[in-house]
């Protein structure tokens, strides 16, 4: 049993050494969490509420500023979304998980000044494609748009649109 444990520990140390060497060989930019692309979604940071009152969202920086986490609390629906940027491919990636255990992975690319995230999936044997993007509103909030390909992939149709406003901080009352 003791030799088996030493073998496992030795294997783990070897994996750590190889992995560290591989990551150490990457560019300095890959480790720099101050690159401009990592500020692309700073307008989303904060506490938000959907204008129709159906839910809230908390958006924070994670991983020393190299990633973003969104925590959603909607009517009967909770989810977590994590965004990370790959400086080698110049793409954002979005991983979405909800209580329904159907994970989603989206890849984002910059198109005409807007980061647009795409996801290919299948429903009832038919291939589908969705895209989503966020844009600031004049009122200081933002809107999230989700579209799906229609007409056998010829045009996009609106699937969902949500408008978010900053969640008002509860004032402390003196008694």
N, C-alpha and C positions, 0 to 999 in steps of 0.2 A: 504494500500500500504506500509506503514511504517513497519508494523509487518511482511509483506512478505519479505522486504529487510533485516530485522533483522534475519529472519529465514534463508535466503540464506547466510548471513554473518556468522551466527553461524555454519551452515553446513560446509561452507568452512574452518572455523577455526578448526572444529573437524577433517575434512579430512587432513588438514595440520599437526595437532598434531599426528594423527594416522600414517600418512605417514612418518613423521620425526622419530617417535619412531621405526617404522619398519626398516627404513634405518639406524638408529643409532645402531640397533642391529647387523648390518652386521660386517664382519671382518674389521680390520684396513687395511688389504691389498687391499680391495675393493676401499678404498679412496686414496691409495698411487699411484700417477701418475708417480712414478719413478721405478716401477717394470720393470724388464728386457723385458718382453713381449711387453711393450709399446714402445720399441726402435726397434722392429723387422722391421719396415718400414721406419726408419730414412733415409735410402739410397734413398728414394723417395722424400724427402723434397726438395722443390725448384721450379724453373721455368723451364719448359721443352717444347721441340718442337719435334713433330714426324719427324723422319729422312726424310720422303718423303715430308715434308713441308705441310701436310694436316691439321695441327692443333697444338694447344698448350695446356698445362696443368699447373696449379698452384697447388702445394701441400703444405699444411701448417698444423701445429699442432693447435688444438683447445681444448677447455674445460680444460685449464690449463695444457696441455700436455697429457691429457687422451684420446684424440681422434685425428683423422686426417680428413681433408677436402680436396677433390680434386675438382677443377673447370675446366671443359673441354670446350674448344672452338675448335670444329672441323669443317670441311667444311659443313656448313648448319646444324650443330648439336651442341647444348649446353647441358651440364649436370652437375650435382653436385653429388658427392659421399662422403659419410661419413662412416668412419671406427671407431668402438668402440670395446673395449675388455671387456669381461665378466670374471673377475678373479675367479668367482665361478665355471663356466663350463670350463674355460681354452680355450675359443674360441673367435675368432674375429668375428664380424658381420659387414657386408658391406651393406649399404642402398644406392641405386642408384635411382636418379630421373632425368628425362630429359623432354624436352618440349613436347614430344609425350604423356606424362601423363601415361606411363606404368611403374610404379615403380617396382623395383627389390630388393629382399633381399637375400643375400648370407650368408652362414655361413662358417667360416674358421677354419681349424684345422691343426695342425702341423703334417706333414708326412715326414719322412726321412729328417728332417732339413729344410723343405720348408713349408711355410704357403700356403695351397691350399683352395680356396673358392668354395663351391658348391651351385648350385641352381637347384631345380626341378621345372618344368613348363610344360605347356601343349600347343600344337599347333595343330589345326585341329583335336582335339579329341585324339591326341597321346601324351603320357607322354614323356617328354624329361628331360635330365640331362646335365648340363654344369658344367665345372670347369674352374677356372682361377687362374693364379699365376704370380708373378713378380719376375724377377731375375736380379741382376746387370750384366752389360756387362763389358768387359775388358777396354773399352774406357771411363768408368766413367758414362755411362748412364744406362739404364735398358730396358728390354723388357717385354712386357705384352703378355701372351699367353692365348688364350681362346680355350678350346676343348669341343667337344660334344660327347656323347656316340653314337656309330655307331653299326651296326649289332645286333640290338635288345639288346643292352647293353653289348656286348662282348668286344668291343675295343673302344678306344678314337681316334677321328680324329681332326685334326687341323681345327678350325673354323676361328680364326683370330690371327694375330701376328703383334704387333706394336713395333718398336724400337724407344726409346726416347733418345734425347741428350739434354744437358743443353742449355737453351736459352741464347744466348750471350747477355750480357748487352750492351745497346746502349751507345756508348761513347759520352761524352759531348764535342761538338766542340766549340772552341772559335772563335768568329768573330771579 
